[in-house]
């Protein structure tokens, strides 16, 4: 059934490690290609290469070259989406115009609400409290 009955020797372990590294490298290359195809849908990408999401995020954290390649793929995807949005705007889509303005134009971006909290201490309040003790 493929189970080893003998103790593995050093050469078989090295060969095994190289096979694992090659498999990981091929999976990473495939993930980079899938980023564009799936529009960055991590669950679908991981299913396609038969790894779990945790593995994907561990590779992102531990492999700077893989991380950079995924970031580059994301920027490429962002450029495509931006181009499609601008095309819709050029066609006069009011929804897309509003979306663009609210997210990109400083005059139309929602302004952060500033909450001001006043803390005060009043002798009158303190006196009232003392009355009811």
C-alpha angles and dihedrals in degrees: 000000000000096000115137114242095183129061108266116248125224094260094054090050092051091047089049092051091050091050090051091049091049091049091050092049092051091047091051092050090050091048091054090053091045092053090074095039095050094035090240097309098158097191092055092044093051092047090053093055094035100242130119125249092251090060090051092052092045090054090050090052098043103035113061093186092053090045091052092048091052090048090051090050089051092051089050090051091048090053092052093049091047091051091050090049092050089049090053090049090051088053089056101253103167093197091055092045090053092047092051094047095047092050104034113022114079093215092057102037113112108260117232113253114238114215115204118200119195118205115189138165118213127193089212093059090046091051091051091052091052091053093061099045 
